[in-house]
Amino acid sequence: KENAGRFRVGEFSFTLEQGMPNKDPSILPRIDLSFSIDGNQVFSNVVSRELNPVALRKNQLRFQRMGSANEFTVQIRFYGFTRLVCNNGVASIY
């Protein structure tokens, strides 16, 4: 097959901005990321990242050395009661 060669995913990154602060301070907003390299049959272990407090800084999330594959799918789960805006998502593939 043409274009069926393996590739490496060096980094997956994106910027995330939050809206209003949480009403319950015991609930910290976070994201969970996992990925699949076999057509969404099995996903990797979940990597969690807690987000910066509102109005402190933008959250610049970077996940490095994702591995090599023929197919790559990212699953991101967002937790929290705030509004979130994601932008500038980039996957470094070589």
N, C-alpha and C positions, 0 to 999 in steps of 0.2 A: 504494500500500500504506500502511496505517496503521502508524505507528511505524517507518517505514523511513528517517527523516531522519538526517542526519549528526550526530554528536556529537563533542565534543572530550574527550580524555583528558588531564587536566592533570597528574596524578601517580598513580603506582602505588607503594605502600609496604607493607612488612611487617616484622615483628620476627622475628629468628632467634636461637635459643639453641643452643649447642654442648654436647656431652657431654664425653667423655674427650679428653685431648690426643693428638695424633698420635704414634705410635711412631717415625716417620721425620720428623725436623724439616725435611727438604728438601721435603716435600710440604705446601704451604700450602693450607688449605681455602678454597674460593672458590665462587661461584655465577656462572652465565652466564645472562643474560636476553636473549631476543629476542621479538618480537611480530609478529602477522599482522593485517592489516586487510582481507584478501580471502578469508576462509573457509578458512584454513590451507593455501592453495596455495603461498604464498611467505612466508618469514619474514625479518625485518630482520637487519641485522648484529648480531653478538653483543656485548653489553656485559658485561665481567667485573668482578667486585668481590671482592677478597680479604677474608676475614672477620677480625674482631678475635681476638686470642689468647684461649684459654679463661680464664674467670673475670676478664677485664679489664672488659668491659662487654657488654651485649646488643648485637647487631648490628641497627641500625635502618637498613634499606636503603630508599632513596628514589630513584625514577627519575622525572624530571620532563619535561614537554613531550613527551608520547608521540605527539601528532598528532591528526588527526580521521579518522573512519571511520564506516561503517554497521555494521561488525562488528569486534570486537576480541578477540583471543586472545593470552594470554601464555604463553610457554614458558620454564620455569625448569629449569636443570640444576644439580645439586649435585655438587661434587667434594670428596673427602676421605675419610678413614677414621674420622671421628667420627660420633656420633649427632647429628642435627639436629632441632630442633622449630621449626616455623614457625607464627606466629599473628598475629592482628590485621591481616590483609591488607585493604587499602583501595584502591579505584580511584576517583579524583575525576573524575567525568564531568559535563560541563555542555554 
